[in-house]
Amino acid sequence: MRLLSSLAITGLSLGSAFAASWGFEDATLTVSSKGAGVGSAGVKEKLTPNSPLTSYAVTLPAADTLKIVLTATEGKTGKRPHQAFLTLHDTTTGLEESFPFSLKDSGKGKVEVTQKDLPYQLLTSKSPLKASLVLASFGSSTPYASHAFDLALELDSAAPPPTPPASERYTSKPEIHHIFKAEPGSPPKVISFFFTLCVLATLPVLFGAWALLGANVDHLGKAFGAAPVSHGLFMGSVVAMEGVFFMYYTSWNLFQMLPVAAVVGTVAYVSGSRALTEVQDRRLAGER
């Protein structure tokens, strides 16, 4: 049993020794002003995973931008980690702020930081900030988190000193008065009267078309004599539906109109089918 335990521990140790680790390569740090052309960076340094830049503190003026470009690697392969941050840490107060890298699937990424992005607590730091790079992801690979360089902030002497933001106070707010949209109304009576005349003007055209198509008014008596209920209900439902539309136009709302229209429409459908059956019987008999 002891031999098996020793072998298991040895295997785990060897597995952890050969496990991949996160790191980076081709890392470049630049500090340049906005709108500066290529090659005009004020500071340009190479960063390596195991050798932090400790010879001097990188200075970030008020109008300049700190930019870091790198390729994240898992083992020897460029890969996109789940987390990649530039962390600025104030060693005096212990406060820190992290800025995420924008990464591609190949592991290439960059981050840009200006003094406007820093909180008030870091801007007022009396000592250089400790800048660290953090790379980590899911899986068994060892994450990377190490000090990369020191960052000194050079504030604008002509600008007022940074001040903390005003704290939010929970007080009563002004009363809100809701303004609701006015309900739709009918158009002016002049317009309604004009379109009514237009509809009435088409009635002679309709009657003329019926005469040209062979409408026979003499069969009105036979139709009502053979099926008085069907023809009567159908004609009455047509007139009633026009009355429903008139009431909806003048005073009813949609919820008042729909139930009545459903009842009238059902009556028109049932009586109309019976009336058409009677008309078909006369047509088959050769009376039409």
Secondary structure, DSSP 8 states (H G I E B T S, - for coil): -HHHHHHHHHHHHHHHHSS-BEEEEEEEEEEEETT--TT--SEEEEEBTTB-EEEEEEEEETTEEEEEEEEEEETTEE---SEEEEEEE-TTT--EEEEE-EE-TTSEEEEEE-GGGS-HHHHT-SS-EEEEEEEE-SSSSB-EEEEEEEEEEE--TTS-----------------------------HHHHHHHHHHHHHTHHHHHHHHHHTT--GGGHHHHHHH-HHHHHHHHHHHHHHHHHHHHHHHT--HHHHHHHHHHHHHHHHHHHHHHHHHHHHHHHTT--
